[in-house]
């Protein structure tokens, strides 16, 4: 619920809350652009997360690419730290343009991931569902708010111990810089 801004924003030029939306910008700029909020206790074996994913703009002019991750995380730290996480990664770049369900075991990088064949375009809306059942994570992409018209399903099998996921977090790749790789959008 983003009716009020309860997130901590490390770079308010990249993330904000307004009009009931969490607004984000993916950009590769060598800085910590993360935003997070505590979710309280979430089961280490079973949960369901749903949200509306909107993409507003997209620009790809070179490499290296930029990514933004939308995840449940064991810490509130950004890309340069280590933590457990499960969620979605949007990667933009001329060499790769992808949307994946992914996870990290004591890393901000990916321990495992599965890419969707459907990649949200520069102006698109999808309804995203993430289901954890033990070591299986099912990611569903729907075209409608009632979560009934399925566009695509992907699964990833967790390895290691992915636990204590007590934060909703958005973070960007922060280990390089390249102007021109940007995407904006919101989550509702």
OpenMM code with the backbone's topology and positions (N, CA, C; nanometers):
from openmm import Vec3, app, unit

residues = "UNK UNK UNK UNK UNK UNK UNK UNK UNK UNK UNK UNK UNK UNK UNK UNK UNK UNK UNK UNK UNK UNK UNK UNK UNK UNK UNK UNK UNK UNK UNK UNK UNK UNK UNK UNK UNK UNK UNK UNK UNK UNK UNK UNK UNK UNK UNK UNK UNK UNK UNK UNK UNK UNK UNK UNK UNK UNK UNK UNK UNK UNK UNK UNK UNK UNK UNK UNK UNK UNK UNK UNK UNK UNK UNK UNK UNK UNK UNK UNK UNK UNK UNK UNK UNK UNK UNK UNK UNK UNK UNK UNK UNK UNK UNK UNK UNK UNK UNK UNK UNK UNK UNK UNK UNK UNK UNK UNK UNK UNK UNK UNK UNK UNK UNK UNK UNK UNK UNK UNK UNK UNK UNK UNK UNK UNK UNK UNK UNK UNK UNK UNK UNK UNK UNK UNK UNK UNK UNK UNK UNK UNK UNK UNK UNK UNK UNK UNK UNK UNK UNK UNK UNK UNK UNK UNK UNK UNK UNK UNK UNK UNK UNK UNK UNK UNK UNK UNK UNK UNK UNK UNK UNK UNK UNK UNK UNK UNK UNK UNK UNK UNK UNK UNK UNK UNK UNK UNK".split()
positions = [
    Vec3(0.0851, -0.1185, 0.0000),
    Vec3(0.0000, 0.0000, 0.0000),
    Vec3(0.0892, 0.1242, 0.0000),
    Vec3(0.0787, 0.2041, -0.1030),
    Vec3(0.1594, 0.3244, -0.1152),
    Vec3(0.0742, 0.4503, -0.1012),
    Vec3(-0.0314, 0.4410, -0.0199),
    Vec3(-0.1158, 0.5586, 0.0017),
    Vec3(-0.0408, 0.6671, 0.0789),
    Vec3(0.0564, 0.6268, 0.1599),
    Vec3(0.1482, 0.7211, 0.2252),
    Vec3(0.2900, 0.6701, 0.2018),
    Vec3(0.3860, 0.7590, 0.2116),
    Vec3(0.5248, 0.7212, 0.1848),
    Vec3(0.5906, 0.6725, 0.3131),
    Vec3(0.6011, 0.5391, 0.3258),
    Vec3(0.6680, 0.4790, 0.4411),
    Vec3(0.8045, 0.4235, 0.4029),
    Vec3(0.8461, 0.4430, 0.2781),
    Vec3(0.9755, 0.3933, 0.2326),
    Vec3(1.0877, 0.4886, 0.2714),
    Vec3(1.2057, 0.4330, 0.2874),
    Vec3(1.3273, 0.5129, 0.2995),
    Vec3(1.3883, 0.5187, 0.1604),
    Vec3(1.4155, 0.6394, 0.1119),
    Vec3(1.4698, 0.6606, -0.0229),
    Vec3(1.6145, 0.7075, -0.0098),
    Vec3(1.7081, 0.6317, -0.0648),
    Vec3(1.8487, 0.6729, -0.0595),
    Vec3(1.8820, 0.7769, -0.1660),
    Vec3(1.8004, 0.7851, -0.2703),
    Vec3(1.8172, 0.8866, -0.3740),
    Vec3(1.6784, 0.9277, -0.4204),
    Vec3(1.6283, 1.0378, -0.3664),
    Vec3(1.4916, 1.0795, -0.3964),
    Vec3(1.4737, 1.1259, -0.5409),
    Vec3(1.5820, 1.1393, -0.6162),
    Vec3(1.5666, 1.1695, -0.7587),
    Vec3(1.5389, 1.0415, -0.8388),
    Vec3(1.5568, 0.9230, -0.7764),
    Vec3(1.5336, 0.7952, -0.8441),
    Vec3(1.4084, 0.7226, -0.7962),
    Vec3(1.3657, 0.7481, -0.6720),
    Vec3(1.2457, 0.6825, -0.6198),
    Vec3(1.1621, 0.7831, -0.5417),
    Vec3(1.0308, 0.7612, -0.5432),
    Vec3(0.9401, 0.8468, -0.4681),
    Vec3(0.8060, 0.7757, -0.4550),
    Vec3(0.7195, 0.8307, -0.3716),
    Vec3(0.5819, 0.7840, -0.3609),
    Vec3(0.4918, 0.9045, -0.3807),
    Vec3(0.3970, 0.8905, -0.4721),
    Vec3(0.2977, 0.9962, -0.4938),
    Vec3(0.1738, 0.9357, -0.5589),
    Vec3(0.0590, 0.9888, -0.5245),
    Vec3(-0.0652, 0.9421, -0.5841),
    Vec3(-0.0918, 0.7944, -0.5637),
    Vec3(-0.0409, 0.7369, -0.4544),
    Vec3(-0.0608, 0.5955, -0.4266),
    Vec3(0.0316, 0.5024, -0.5026),
    Vec3(0.1336, 0.5587, -0.5692),
    Vec3(0.2271, 0.4797, -0.6489),
    Vec3(0.3691, 0.4908, -0.5955),
    Vec3(0.4437, 0.3819, -0.6035),
    Vec3(0.5875, 0.3843, -0.5803),
    Vec3(0.6517, 0.4056, -0.7171),
    Vec3(0.7157, 0.5201, -0.7366),
    Vec3(0.7775, 0.5574, -0.8638),
    Vec3(0.9259, 0.5236, -0.8596),
    Vec3(0.9766, 0.4675, -0.9672),
    Vec3(1.1149, 0.4240, -0.9725),
    Vec3(1.1798, 0.4633, -1.1040),
    Vec3(1.3132, 0.4734, -1.0994),
    Vec3(1.3925, 0.4937, -1.2199),
    Vec3(1.5117, 0.3993, -1.2164),
    Vec3(1.5279, 0.3232, -1.3225),
    Vec3(1.6446, 0.2369, -1.3377),
    Vec3(1.7496, 0.3170, -1.4136),
    Vec3(1.8686, 0.3281, -1.3554),
    Vec3(1.9784, 0.3977, -1.4215),
    Vec3(2.1097, 0.3482, -1.3631),
    Vec3(2.2084, 0.3344, -1.4467),
    Vec3(2.3409, 0.2899, -1.4058),
    Vec3(2.4260, 0.4139, -1.3796),
    Vec3(2.4486, 0.4452, -1.2495),
    Vec3(2.5151, 0.5734, -1.2203),
    Vec3(2.6122, 0.5701, -1.1022),
    Vec3(2.6615, 0.4536, -1.0640),
    Vec3(2.7605, 0.4425, -0.9562),
    Vec3(2.7130, 0.4945, -0.8210),
    Vec3(2.5826, 0.4939, -0.7953),
    Vec3(2.5344, 0.5387, -0.6650),
    Vec3(2.4256, 0.4449, -0.6137),
    Vec3(2.4023, 0.4501, -0.4849),
    Vec3(2.2998, 0.3682, -0.4209),
    Vec3(2.1650, 0.4371, -0.4368),
    Vec3(2.0828, 0.3837, -0.5264),
    Vec3(1.9512, 0.4413, -0.5547),
    Vec3(1.8393, 0.3617, -0.4891),
    Vec3(1.8708, 0.2813, -0.3895),
    Vec3(1.7719, 0.1908, -0.3328),
    Vec3(1.6658, 0.2624, -0.2504),
    Vec3(1.5534, 0.1948, -0.2390),
    Vec3(1.4440, 0.2368, -0.1516),
    Vec3(1.3903, 0.1103, -0.0854),
    Vec3(1.3467, 0.1228, 0.0386),
    Vec3(1.3022, 0.0031, 0.1093),
    Vec3(1.2001, 0.0390, 0.2170),
    Vec3(1.1273, -0.0640, 0.2580),
    Vec3(1.0339, -0.0536, 0.3693),
    Vec3(1.0293, -0.1910, 0.4373),
    Vec3(1.0194, -0.1908, 0.5689),
    Vec3(1.0072, -0.3160, 0.6422),
    Vec3(0.8696, -0.3762, 0.6166),
    Vec3(0.8672, -0.5064, 0.5927),
    Vec3(0.7405, -0.5759, 0.5701),
    Vec3(0.6952, -0.6509, 0.6945),
    Vec3(0.7794, -0.6536, 0.7978),
    Vec3(0.7494, -0.7373, 0.9124),
    Vec3(0.7867, -0.8809, 0.8802),
    Vec3(0.7367, -0.9720, 0.9562),
    Vec3(0.7723, -1.1128, 0.9415),
    Vec3(0.7011, -1.1752, 0.8211),
    Vec3(0.7788, -1.2401, 0.7347),
    Vec3(0.7265, -1.3145, 0.6204),
    Vec3(0.7765, -1.4574, 0.6337),
    Vec3(0.6915, -1.5534, 0.6008),
    Vec3(0.7284, -1.6942, 0.6098),
    Vec3(0.8517, -1.7240, 0.5245),
    Vec3(0.9420, -1.8053, 0.5777),
    Vec3(1.0602, -1.8483, 0.5032),
    Vec3(1.0293, -1.9621, 0.4065),
    Vec3(0.9029, -2.0102, 0.4058),
    Vec3(0.8711, -2.1222, 0.3179),
    Vec3(0.7532, -2.0964, 0.2235),
    Vec3(0.6598, -2.0087, 0.2618),
    Vec3(0.5424, -1.9856, 0.1763),
    Vec3(0.4982, -1.8409, 0.1848),
    Vec3(0.4784, -1.7795, 0.0675),
    Vec3(0.4172, -1.6465, 0.0607),
    Vec3(0.3682, -1.6192, -0.0801),
    Vec3(0.2814, -1.5200, -0.0918),
    Vec3(0.2329, -1.4693, -0.2203),
    Vec3(0.2441, -1.3173, -0.2159),
    Vec3(0.3026, -1.2594, -0.3207),
    Vec3(0.3144, -1.1150, -0.3349),
    Vec3(0.2536, -1.0776, -0.4696),
    Vec3(0.1706, -0.9723, -0.4713),
    Vec3(0.1100, -0.9238, -0.5958),
    Vec3(0.1270, -0.7731, -0.6060),
    Vec3(0.1503, -0.7251, -0.7293),
    Vec3(0.1556, -0.5808, -0.7519),
    Vec3(0.1347, -0.5484, -0.8997),
    Vec3(0.0912, -0.4266, -0.9236),
    Vec3(0.0747, -0.3745, -1.0584),
    Vec3(0.2059, -0.3087, -1.0987),
    Vec3(0.2603, -0.3495, -1.2131),
    Vec3(0.3900, -0.3025, -1.2623),
    Vec3(0.3663, -0.2177, -1.3874),
    Vec3(0.4007, -0.0900, -1.3783),
    Vec3(0.3839, 0.0025, -1.4906),
    Vec3(0.5200, 0.0473, -1.5406),
    Vec3(0.5380, 0.0484, -1.6714),
    Vec3(0.6572, 0.1053, -1.7327),
    Vec3(0.6142, 0.2283, -1.8105),
    Vec3(0.6847, 0.3405, -1.7898),
    Vec3(0.6480, 0.4662, -1.8543),
    Vec3(0.7434, 0.5061, -1.9664),
    Vec3(0.8760, 0.4942, -1.9430),
    Vec3(0.9743, 0.5330, -2.0449),
    Vec3(1.0892, 0.4328, -2.0467),
    Vec3(1.1587, 0.4278, -2.1605),
    Vec3(1.2719, 0.3369, -2.1745),
    Vec3(1.3702, 0.3965, -2.2742),
    Vec3(1.4994, 0.3913, -2.2405),
    Vec3(1.6039, 0.4378, -2.3313),
    Vec3(1.7219, 0.3427, -2.3223),
    Vec3(1.7604, 0.2863, -2.4362),
    Vec3(1.8756, 0.1958, -2.4417),
    Vec3(1.9700, 0.2464, -2.5504),
    Vec3(2.0889, 0.2906, -2.5102),
    Vec3(2.1816, 0.3458, -2.6086),
    Vec3(2.3207, 0.2849, -2.6022),
    Vec3(2.3423, 0.1833, -2.5240),
    Vec3(2.4758, 0.1249, -2.5179),
    Vec3(2.4881, 0.0229, -2.4074),
    Vec3(2.6115, -0.0096, -2.3774),
    Vec3(2.6410, -0.1046, -2.2708),
    Vec3(2.7532, -0.0494, -2.1869),
    Vec3(2.7719, -0.0838, -2.0618),
    Vec3(2.6999, -0.1923, -1.9965),
    Vec3(2.5550, -0.1539, -1.9680),
    Vec3(2.4740, -0.2565, -1.9497),
    Vec3(2.3331, -0.2354, -1.9228),
    Vec3(2.3068, -0.1984, -1.7779),
    Vec3(2.1852, -0.1553, -1.7534),
    Vec3(2.1410, -0.1193, -1.6186),
    Vec3(2.0314, -0.2164, -1.5759),
    Vec3(2.0225, -0.2411, -1.4464),
    Vec3(1.9106, -0.3215, -1.3978),
    Vec3(1.8506, -0.2590, -1.2747),
    Vec3(1.7242, -0.2889, -1.2548),
    Vec3(1.6542, -0.2576, -1.1322),
    Vec3(1.5939, -0.3858, -1.0795),
    Vec3(1.6017, -0.4046, -0.9482),
    Vec3(1.5443, -0.5235, -0.8866),
    Vec3(1.4336, -0.4823, -0.7904),
    Vec3(1.3243, -0.5543, -0.7971),
    Vec3(1.2071, -0.5354, -0.7123),
    Vec3(1.1949, -0.6644, -0.6328),
    Vec3(1.2221, -0.6580, -0.5013),
    Vec3(1.2373, -0.7849, -0.4305),
    Vec3(1.1967, -0.7774, -0.2835),
    Vec3(1.1848, -0.8968, -0.2265),
    Vec3(1.1812, -0.9134, -0.0828),
    Vec3(1.3236, -0.9473, -0.0434),
    Vec3(1.3752, -0.8819, 0.0605),
    Vec3(1.5167, -0.8909, 0.0944),
    Vec3(1.5365, -0.9100, 0.2438),
    Vec3(1.6496, -0.9680, 0.2789),
    Vec3(1.6822, -0.9890, 0.4206),
    Vec3(1.7432, -0.8641, 0.4847),
    Vec3(1.7832, -0.7647, 0.4049),
    Vec3(1.8391, -0.6403, 0.4598),
    Vec3(1.7846, -0.5207, 0.3826),
    Vec3(1.8135, -0.4029, 0.4342),
    Vec3(1.7721, -0.2805, 0.3654),
    Vec3(1.8877, -0.2171, 0.2877),
    Vec3(1.9972, -0.2905, 0.2676),
    Vec3(2.1160, -0.2360, 0.2019),
    Vec3(2.1043, -0.2430, 0.0500),
    Vec3(2.1870, -0.1639, -0.0190),
    Vec3(2.1830, -0.1559, -0.1647),
    Vec3(2.2719, -0.2582, -0.2340),
    Vec3(2.3006, -0.2320, -0.3599),
    Vec3(2.3669, -0.3253, -0.4507),
    Vec3(2.5084, -0.3641, -0.4091),
    Vec3(2.5776, -0.2828, -0.3349),
    Vec3(2.7175, -0.3122, -0.3018),
    Vec3(2.7331, -0.3990, -0.1772),
    Vec3(2.6246, -0.4535, -0.1252),
    Vec3(2.6265, -0.5367, -0.0043),
    Vec3(2.5786, -0.6780, -0.0362),
    Vec3(2.5774, -0.7644, 0.0653),
    Vec3(2.5302, -0.9013, 0.0472),
    Vec3(2.4055, -0.9231, 0.1313),
    Vec3(2.3131, -1.0018, 0.0753),
    Vec3(2.1863, -1.0305, 0.1423),
    Vec3(2.1138, -1.1399, 0.0651),
    Vec3(2.0118, -1.1972, 0.1267),
    Vec3(1.9223, -1.2914, 0.0598),
    Vec3(1.8084, -1.2118, -0.0019),
    Vec3(1.7599, -1.2551, -0.1177),
    Vec3(1.6479, -1.1867, -0.1803),
    Vec3(1.5783, -1.2777, -0.2822),
    Vec3(1.4502, -1.2478, -0.3057),
    Vec3(1.3695, -1.3120, -0.4097),
    Vec3(1.2874, -1.2017, -0.4747),
    Vec3(1.2837, -1.1999, -0.6075),
    Vec3(1.2021, -1.0987, -0.6732),
    Vec3(1.2189, -1.0968, -0.8231),
    Vec3(1.2060, -0.9764, -0.8784),
    Vec3(1.2108, -0.9559, -1.0228),
    Vec3(1.3254, -0.8630, -1.0582),
    Vec3(1.3860, -0.8896, -1.1733),
    Vec3(1.4916, -0.8032, -1.2246),
    Vec3(1.4519, -0.7552, -1.3630),
    Vec3(1.4596, -0.6237, -1.3835),
    Vec3(1.4398, -0.5649, -1.5175),
    Vec3(1.5752, -0.5161, -1.5636),
    Vec3(1.6276, -0.5765, -1.6708),
    Vec3(1.7594, -0.5425, -1.7250),
    Vec3(1.7385, -0.4702, -1.8573),
    Vec3(1.8049, -0.3548, -1.8737),
    Vec3(1.7944, -0.2798, -1.9985),
    Vec3(1.9334, -0.2501, -2.0526),
    Vec3(1.9517, -0.2775, -2.1791),
    Vec3(2.0781, -0.2522, -2.2469),
    Vec3(2.0674, -0.3013, -2.3889),
    Vec3(2.1537, -0.2548, -2.4763),
    Vec3(2.1458, -0.2969, -2.6159),
    Vec3(2.1864, -0.4428, -2.6340),
    Vec3(2.2695, -0.4960, -2.5459),
    Vec3(2.3105, -0.6365, -2.5558),
    Vec3(2.2078, -0.7303, -2.4938),
    Vec3(2.1272, -0.6804, -2.3995),
    Vec3(2.0273, -0.7632, -2.3329),
    Vec3(1.9124, -0.6746, -2.2863),
    Vec3(1.7919, -0.7218, -2.3077),
    Vec3(1.6719, -0.6512, -2.2638),
    Vec3(1.5805, -0.7578, -2.2059),
    Vec3(1.5756, -0.7698, -2.0720),
    Vec3(1.5062, -0.8839, -2.0137),
    Vec3(1.4286, -0.8490, -1.8877),
    Vec3(1.3345, -0.9370, -1.8546),
    Vec3(1.2562, -0.9322, -1.7321),
    Vec3(1.2619, -1.0729, -1.6748),
    Vec3(1.3106, -1.0871, -1.5506),
    Vec3(1.3366, -1.2190, -1.4941),
    Vec3(1.2833, -1.2314, -1.3526),
    Vec3(1.2499, -1.3542, -1.3144),
    Vec3(1.2311, -1.3878, -1.1741),
    Vec3(1.3667, -1.4399, -1.1298),
    Vec3(1.4126, -1.3936, -1.0140),
    Vec3(1.5492, -1.4259, -0.9726),
    Vec3(1.5599, -1.4301, -0.8205),
    Vec3(1.6765, -1.4752, -0.7731),
    Vec3(1.7034, -1.4750, -0.6293),
    Vec3(1.8530, -1.4657, -0.6067),
    Vec3(1.8875, -1.4237, -0.4858),
    Vec3(2.0265, -1.4190, -0.4441),
    Vec3(2.0419, -1.4811, -0.3068),
    Vec3(2.1444, -1.5630, -0.2895),
    Vec3(2.1764, -1.6251, -0.1612),
    Vec3(2.3043, -1.5599, -0.1095),
    Vec3(2.2876, -1.4644, -0.0180),
    Vec3(2.3990, -1.3893, 0.0402),
    Vec3(2.4769, -1.3114, -0.0670),
    Vec3(2.4024, -1.2514, -0.1612),
    Vec3(2.4617, -1.1707, -0.2666),
    Vec3(2.3586, -1.0719, -0.3198),
    Vec3(2.4030, -0.9572, -0.3663),
    Vec3(2.3103, -0.8655, -0.4331),
    Vec3(2.2932, -0.9067, -0.5788),
    Vec3(2.3830, -0.9924, -0.6288),
    Vec3(2.3721, -1.0454, -0.7642),
    Vec3(2.2740, -1.1610, -0.7692),
    Vec3(2.2733, -1.2289, -0.8801),
    Vec3(2.1795, -1.3389, -0.8993),
    Vec3(2.2458, -1.4728, -0.8727),
    Vec3(2.1885, -1.5515, -0.7818),
    Vec3(2.2299, -1.6896, -0.7636),
    Vec3(2.1599, -1.7757, -0.8683),
    Vec3(2.0383, -1.7397, -0.9010),
    Vec3(1.9609, -1.8089, -1.0041),
    Vec3(1.8568, -1.7171, -1.0624),
    Vec3(1.8208, -1.7409, -1.1873),
    Vec3(1.7170, -1.6599, -1.2507),
    Vec3(1.6580, -1.7337, -1.3691),
    Vec3(1.5354, -1.6984, -1.4029),
    Vec3(1.4677, -1.7472, -1.5222),
    Vec3(1.4035, -1.6267, -1.5883),
    Vec3(1.4314, -1.6077, -1.7167),
    Vec3(1.3786, -1.4913, -1.7881),
    Vec3(1.2430, -1.5213, -1.8511),
    Vec3(1.1576, -1.4213, -1.8512),
    Vec3(1.0308, -1.4273, -1.9224),
    Vec3(1.0580, -1.4042, -2.0707),
    Vec3(0.9776, -1.4626, -2.1572),
    Vec3(0.9860, -1.4283, -2.2995),
    Vec3(0.9131, -1.2969, -2.3252),
    Vec3(0.8167, -1.2631, -2.2401),
    Vec3(0.7461, -1.1354, -2.2480),
    Vec3(0.8261, -1.0326, -2.1690),
    Vec3(0.8707, -0.9270, -2.2353),
    Vec3(0.9485, -0.8220, -2.1704),
    Vec3(0.8654, -0.6942, -2.1727),
    Vec3(0.8348, -0.6362, -2.0554),
    Vec3(0.7577, -0.5121, -2.0543),
    Vec3(0.8230, -0.4049, -2.1408),
    Vec3(0.7436, -0.3461, -2.2300),
    Vec3(0.7960, -0.2439, -2.3207),
    Vec3(0.7959, -0.1073, -2.2535),
    Vec3(0.8307, -0.0052, -2.3313),
    Vec3(0.8464, 0.1286, -2.2741),
    Vec3(0.7171, 0.1843, -2.2155),
    Vec3(0.6032, 0.1449, -2.2666),
    Vec3(0.4769, 0.1859, -2.2062),
    Vec3(0.3910, 0.0602, -2.1938),
    Vec3(0.3868, 0.0037, -2.0738),
    Vec3(0.3120, -0.1202, -2.0541),
    Vec3(0.2700, -0.1347, -1.9088),
    Vec3(0.1689, -0.2173, -1.8881),
    Vec3(0.1211, -0.2491, -1.7532),
    Vec3(0.0986, -0.3990, -1.7433),
    Vec3(0.1540, -0.4586, -1.6393),
    Vec3(0.1300, -0.5995, -1.6100),
    Vec3(0.1001, -0.6133, -1.4613),
    Vec3(0.0341, -0.7215, -1.4282),
    Vec3(0.0019, -0.7535, -1.2894),
    Vec3(0.0866, -0.8753, -1.2531),
    Vec3(0.1732, -0.8570, -1.1570),
    Vec3(0.2776, -0.9531, -1.1253),
    Vec3(0.2434, -1.0276, -0.9964),
    Vec3(0.2662, -1.1570, -0.9977),
    Vec3(0.2419, -1.2410, -0.8808),
    Vec3(0.3661, -1.3269, -0.8567),
    Vec3(0.4113, -1.3286, -0.7338),
    Vec3(0.5279, -1.4068, -0.6931),
    Vec3(0.4829, -1.5016, -0.5824),
    Vec3(0.5011, -1.6312, -0.6049),
    Vec3(0.4568, -1.7328, -0.5089),
    Vec3(0.5767, -1.8173, -0.4674),
    Vec3(0.6034, -1.8196, -0.3380),
    Vec3(0.7068, -1.9097, -0.2871),
    Vec3(0.6394, -2.0269, -0.2196),
    Vec3(0.6830, -2.1480, -0.2563),
    Vec3(0.6365, -2.2708, -0.1922),
    Vec3(0.7596, -2.3580, -0.1708),
    Vec3(0.8215, -2.3424, -0.0529),
    Vec3(0.9455, -2.4131, -0.0237),
    Vec3(1.0586, -2.3606, -0.1095),
    Vec3(1.1198, -2.4484, -0.1883),
    Vec3(1.2320, -2.4060, -0.2731),
    Vec3(1.1881, -2.3688, -0.4145),
    Vec3(1.0579, -2.3693, -0.4407),
    Vec3(1.0066, -2.3319, -0.5728),
    Vec3(0.9443, -2.1932, -0.5678),
    Vec3(0.9852, -2.1081, -0.6602),
    Vec3(0.9246, -1.9760, -0.6746),
    Vec3(0.8585, -1.9720, -0.8120),
    Vec3(0.7294, -1.9430, -0.8125),
    Vec3(0.6522, -1.9297, -0.9354),
    Vec3(0.6220, -1.7830, -0.9564),
    Vec3(0.6510, -1.7343, -1.0750),
    Vec3(0.6250, -1.5952, -1.1102),
    Vec3(0.5230, -1.5931, -1.2228),
    Vec3(0.4131, -1.5229, -1.1991),
    Vec3(0.3069, -1.5119, -1.2982),
    Vec3(0.2942, -1.3674, -1.3444),
    Vec3(0.2739, -1.3503, -1.4737),
    Vec3(0.2521, -1.2189, -1.5331),
    Vec3(0.1120, -1.2203, -1.5945),
    Vec3(0.0264, -1.1291, -1.5468),
    Vec3(-0.1110, -1.1196, -1.5945),
    Vec3(-0.1326, -0.9872, -1.6665),
    Vec3(-0.2361, -0.9835, -1.7510),
    Vec3(-0.2688, -0.8604, -1.8225),
    Vec3(-0.3845, -0.7846, -1.7590),
    Vec3(-0.4433, -0.8390, -1.6512),
    Vec3(-0.5611, -0.7747, -1.5911),
    Vec3(-0.5514, -0.7694, -1.4393),
    Vec3(-0.6225, -0.6738, -1.3813),
    Vec3(-0.6168, -0.6498, -1.2367),
    Vec3(-0.6840, -0.7583, -1.1533),
    Vec3(-0.7632, -0.8447, -1.2157),
    Vec3(-0.8245, -0.9547, -1.1403),
    Vec3(-0.7328, -1.0774, -1.1377),
    Vec3(-0.6144, -1.0652, -1.1969),
    Vec3(-0.5154, -1.1735, -1.2004),
    Vec3(-0.5780, -1.3016, -1.2567),
    Vec3(-0.6507, -1.2872, -1.3683),
    Vec3(-0.7158, -1.4034, -1.4296),
    Vec3(-0.6694, -1.4308, -1.5724),
    Vec3(-0.6155, -1.3296, -1.6424),
    Vec3(-0.5683, -1.3498, -1.7792),
    Vec3(-0.4158, -1.3628, -1.7769),
    Vec3(-0.3724, -1.4871, -1.7747),
    Vec3(-0.2293, -1.5171, -1.7618),
    Vec3(-0.1569, -1.4916, -1.8938),
    Vec3(-0.0507, -1.4131, -1.8881),
    Vec3(0.0346, -1.3875, -2.0043),
    Vec3(0.1472, -1.4899, -2.0090),
    Vec3(0.2088, -1.5141, -1.8930),
    Vec3(0.3224, -1.6061, -1.8886),
    Vec3(0.3520, -1.6463, -1.7445),
    Vec3(0.4056, -1.7668, -1.7283),
    Vec3(0.4517, -1.8185, -1.5993),
    Vec3(0.5958, -1.8645, -1.6135),
    Vec3(0.6777, -1.8324, -1.5131),
    Vec3(0.8140, -1.8839, -1.5073),
    Vec3(0.8409, -1.9309, -1.3642),
    Vec3(0.9306, -2.0272, -1.3514),
    Vec3(0.9684, -2.0815, -1.2208),
    Vec3(1.1191, -2.0750, -1.2035),
    Vec3(1.1591, -2.0631, -1.0784),
    Vec3(1.2998, -2.0739, -1.0443),
    Vec3(1.3083, -2.1583, -0.9169),
    Vec3(1.4078, -2.2454, -0.9103),
    Vec3(1.4280, -2.3294, -0.7930),
    Vec3(1.5376, -2.2682, -0.7074),
    Vec3(1.5040, -2.2422, -0.5826),
    Vec3(1.5982, -2.1802, -0.4901),
    Vec3(1.7050, -2.2801, -0.4473),
    Vec3(1.8270, -2.2315, -0.4342),
    Vec3(1.9354, -2.3091, -0.3764),
    Vec3(1.9897, -2.2301, -0.2588),
    Vec3(2.0509, -2.2965, -0.1650),
    Vec3(2.1007, -2.2280, -0.0462),
    Vec3(1.9875, -2.2014, 0.0518),
    Vec3(2.0104, -2.1089, 0.1418),
    Vec3(1.9099, -2.0728, 0.2425),
    Vec3(1.8676, -1.9280, 0.2187),
    Vec3(1.7521, -1.9112, 0.1608),
    Vec3(1.6973, -1.7782, 0.1343),
    Vec3(1.5950, -1.7537, 0.2443),
    Vec3(1.6320, -1.6695, 0.3423),
    Vec3(1.5461, -1.6548, 0.4599),
    Vec3(1.5513, -1.5132, 0.5160),
    Vec3(1.4623, -1.4911, 0.6123),
    Vec3(1.4514, -1.3615, 0.6820),
    Vec3(1.4246, -1.2460, 0.5861),
    Vec3(1.3346, -1.2671, 0.4915),
    Vec3(1.3006, -1.1651, 0.3927),
    Vec3(1.2022, -1.0661, 0.4547),
    Vec3(1.2545, -0.9654, 0.5204),
    Vec3(1.1703, -0.8746, 0.5982),
    Vec3(1.1638, -0.7325, 0.5419),
    Vec3(1.2114, -0.7116, 0.4171),
    Vec3(1.2051, -0.5803, 0.3537),
    Vec3(1.1552, -0.5939, 0.2104),
    Vec3(1.0691, -0.5011, 0.1673),
    Vec3(1.0447, -0.4811, 0.0245),
    Vec3(1.1495, -0.3802, -0.0187),
    Vec3(1.2203, -0.4111, -0.1277),
    Vec3(1.3302, -0.3229, -0.1683),
    Vec3(1.3362, -0.3116, -0.3198),
    Vec3(1.3710, -0.1912, -0.3646),
    Vec3(1.4066, -0.1658, -0.5040),
    Vec3(1.5512, -0.1202, -0.5034),
    Vec3(1.6331, -0.1756, -0.5920),
    Vec3(1.7699, -0.1248, -0.6035),
    Vec3(1.8204, -0.1381, -0.7461),
    Vec3(1.9125, -0.0504, -0.7813),
    Vec3(1.9758, -0.0460, -0.9122),
    Vec3(2.1161, -0.1036, -0.9059),
    Vec3(2.1663, -0.1432, -1.0211),
    Vec3(2.3075, -0.1780, -1.0347),
    Vec3(2.3894, -0.0529, -1.0056),
    Vec3(2.4905, -0.0656, -0.9213),
    Vec3(2.5665, 0.0523, -0.8773),
    Vec3(2.7162, 0.0371, -0.8990),
    Vec3(2.7583, -0.0588, -0.9798),
    Vec3(2.9021, -0.0857, -0.9910),
    Vec3(2.9633, -0.0333, -1.1201),
    Vec3(2.8979, 0.0578, -1.1878),
    Vec3(2.9484, 0.1102, -1.3130),
    Vec3(2.8681, 0.2347, -1.3459),
    Vec3(2.9023, 0.3015, -1.4531),
    Vec3(2.8201, 0.4139, -1.4966),
    Vec3(2.8153, 0.4164, -1.6478),
    Vec3(2.7014, 0.4551, -1.6999),
    Vec3(2.6829, 0.4673, -1.8436),
    Vec3(2.5571, 0.5488, -1.8652),
    Vec3(2.5695, 0.6663, -1.9166),
    Vec3(2.4513, 0.7479, -1.9394),
    Vec3(2.3719, 0.6915, -2.0557),
    Vec3(2.2417, 0.7039, -2.0464),
    Vec3(2.1554, 0.6611, -2.1550),
    Vec3(2.0736, 0.5377, -2.1285),
    Vec3(2.1151, 0.4540, -2.0340),
    Vec3(2.0366, 0.3363, -2.0000),
    Vec3(1.9383, 0.3745, -1.8917),
    Vec3(1.8173, 0.4063, -1.9259),
    Vec3(1.7196, 0.4454, -1.8247),
    Vec3(1.5833, 0.3847, -1.8534),
    Vec3(1.5085, 0.3680, -1.7480),
    Vec3(1.3687, 0.3254, -1.7565),
    Vec3(1.2981, 0.3829, -1.6358),
    Vec3(1.1764, 0.4291, -1.6550),
    Vec3(1.0968, 0.4795, -1.5430),
    Vec3(0.9638, 0.4058, -1.5396),
    Vec3(0.9052, 0.4048, -1.4217),
    Vec3(0.7755, 0.3416, -1.4066),
    Vec3(0.7280, 0.3504, -1.2632),
    Vec3(0.6289, 0.2658, -1.2306),
    Vec3(0.5722, 0.2690, -1.0958),
    Vec3(0.5194, 0.1316, -1.0596),
    Vec3(0.4978, 0.1133, -0.9302),
    Vec3(0.4347, -0.0050, -0.8754),
    Vec3(0.3169, 0.0419, -0.7923),
    Vec3(0.2067, -0.0283, -0.8064),
    Vec3(0.0852, 0.0038, -0.7323),
    Vec3(0.0429, -0.1192, -0.6545),
] * unit.nanometer
topology = app.Topology()
chain = topology.addChain("A")
for resn in residues:
    res = topology.addResidue(resn, chain)
    for name in ("N", "CA", "C"):
        topology.addAtom(name, app.Element.getBySymbol(name[0]), res)
